[in-house]
Amino acid sequence: MSSAQPIVELHNLSKSFGSRALVQNRSFALGPVSIRVMPGEVVGVLGESGSGKSTVANVMMRLTGFDDGQYLFQGRDVTGFTRRESFDFKSKVQIIFQDPYGSLNPRATVGASVREALILHKPGMSRAQMDKRVRELFAEVGLANQNPDKYPHEFSGGQRQRIAIARALAVEPELLVCDEPLSSLDVSIQAQVLELFVSLIRNHNLTMVFISHDLNVSRLLCDRVYVMHEGKVVEEGQAAQVLTQPQHEYTARLLAAVY
Ligand SMILES: Nc1ncnc2c1ncn2[C@@H]1O[C@H](COP(=O)(O)OP(=O)(O)OP(=O)(O)O)[C@@H](O)[C@H]1O
């Protein structure tokens, strides 16, 4: 491993839901978990439904807080972020959700949605430069022939997910968090969007956290993986190793369920 600074470090982080006052009503979603993401890595966070994967994604995106532990982003404790750092964080970290409807404004054309990201996070571009960038991004995600002046409902689910990916890439994020980005798509479309992820990872040196219950997809995309069970990391390591010769009995069970 290089001596570069990690992008993300979660140290013994835990999070509970429910009433803080009534300990018996508190349910633990996470923890403690420690997860590290180095620049240029594709890191899988894997597990069954309810294992805490989305909570990890939400904490990493700062969409939700946490109770204990520490979250360092590029070496800075996120709880001490200034307003400026919080704003910068939003352009450095992007998320792709399971359901692309959730990330696209239904009342804006898809081109306007991508331009909005450019206006916010890449200020100073002219309208012509933005339109050119939108066309480049659309080509990159396999939508070269699609009209950016159409609305989200005029596209298929797979196309909408491609647009959400284009929007996330528009800000050239330093970290892309993908929360089950294939799960809401038809099986045949999943394979095509998976191919897009493979080519984006190959061509962009993306740093990515890939949240998934799909071990086959994770084996294909990820360099390293963390396997979660009941809110804790039960196994971590190189994807090729963990997903072929698991050391933990839970990972072995998950793998056995796939074949
Ligand atoms: N807002 C919430 N309020 C209360 N409990 C929650 C909330 N969000 C998650 N939980 C609980 O935290 C635990 C982990 O949920 P989480 O959504 O992170 O799991 P997951 O592995 O992403 O599952 P899935 O794949 O089904 O989304 C679950 O027990 C869940 O019920």
The ligand as an SDF file (V2000), in Angstrom:
LIG
                    3D

 31 33  0  0  0  0  0  0  0  0999 V2000
  -33.6990    5.8350   10.0000 N   0  0  0  0  0  0  0  0  0  0  0  0
  -33.6420    4.7090   10.6900 C   0  0  0  0  0  0  0  0  0  0  0  0
  -34.3140    4.5630   11.8370 N   0  0  0  0  0  0  0  0  0  0  0  0
  -34.2520    3.4340   12.5780 C   0  0  0  0  0  0  0  0  0  0  0  0
  -33.5090    2.3520   12.2370 N   0  0  0  0  0  0  0  0  0  0  0  0
  -32.8090    2.4270   11.0890 C   0  0  0  0  0  0  0  0  0  0  0  0
  -32.8300    3.5980   10.2340 C   0  0  0  0  0  0  0  0  0  0  0  0
  -32.0200    3.3750    9.1740 N   0  0  0  0  0  0  0  0  0  0  0  0
  -31.5350    2.1250    9.3230 C   0  0  0  0  0  0  0  0  0  0  0  0
  -31.9900    1.5600   10.4680 N   0  0  0  0  0  0  0  0  0  0  0  0
  -31.6540    0.2280   10.9640 C   0  0  0  0  0  0  0  0  0  0  0  0
  -30.2500    0.0880   10.9040 O   0  0  0  0  0  0  0  0  0  0  0  0
  -29.8800   -1.1990   10.4680 C   0  0  0  0  0  0  0  0  0  0  0  0
  -28.9930   -1.1150    9.2280 C   0  0  0  0  0  0  0  0  0  0  0  0
  -29.7480   -0.5860    8.1440 O   0  0  0  0  0  0  0  0  0  0  0  0
  -29.1020   -0.2390    6.7310 P   0  0  0  0  0  0  0  0  0  0  0  0
  -30.1630    0.3870    5.8870 O   0  0  0  0  0  0  0  0  0  0  0  0
  -27.8400    0.5020    6.9410 O   0  0  0  0  0  0  0  0  0  0  0  0
  -28.7500   -1.6920    6.1830 O   0  0  0  0  0  0  0  0  0  0  0  0
  -28.4120   -2.1790    4.7110 P   0  0  0  0  0  0  0  0  0  0  0  0
  -27.3800   -3.2270    4.8620 O   0  0  0  0  0  0  0  0  0  0  0  0
  -28.0780   -1.0010    3.8680 O   0  0  0  0  0  0  0  0  0  0  0  0
  -29.7600   -2.8150    4.2400 O   0  0  0  0  0  0  0  0  0  0  0  0
  -30.5290   -2.6820    2.8280 P   0  0  0  0  0  0  0  0  0  0  0  0
  -29.6340   -3.3410    1.8330 O   0  0  0  0  0  0  0  0  0  0  0  0
  -31.8120   -3.4030    3.0620 O   0  0  0  0  0  0  0  0  0  0  0  0
  -30.6930   -1.2010    2.6040 O   0  0  0  0  0  0  0  0  0  0  0  0
  -31.1750   -1.9650   10.2310 C   0  0  0  0  0  0  0  0  0  0  0  0
  -31.4340   -2.7360   11.3790 O   0  0  0  0  0  0  0  0  0  0  0  0
  -32.2050   -0.8710   10.0710 C   0  0  0  0  0  0  0  0  0  0  0  0
  -33.4650   -1.2940   10.5000 O   0  0  0  0  0  0  0  0  0  0  0  0
  1  2  1  0
  2  3  1  0
  2  7  2  0
  3  4  2  0
  4  5  1  0
  5  6  2  0
  6  7  1  0
  6 10  1  0
  7  8  1  0
  8  9  2  0
  9 10  1  0
 10 11  1  0
 11 12  1  0
 11 30  1  0
 12 13  1  0
 13 14  1  0
 13 28  1  0
 14 15  1  0
 15 16  1  0
 16 17  2  0
 16 18  1  0
 16 19  1  0
 19 20  1  0
 20 21  2  0
 20 22  1  0
 20 23  1  0
 23 24  1  0
 24 25  2  0
 24 26  1  0
 24 27  1  0
 28 29  1  0
 28 30  1  0
 30 31  1  0
M  END
$$$$
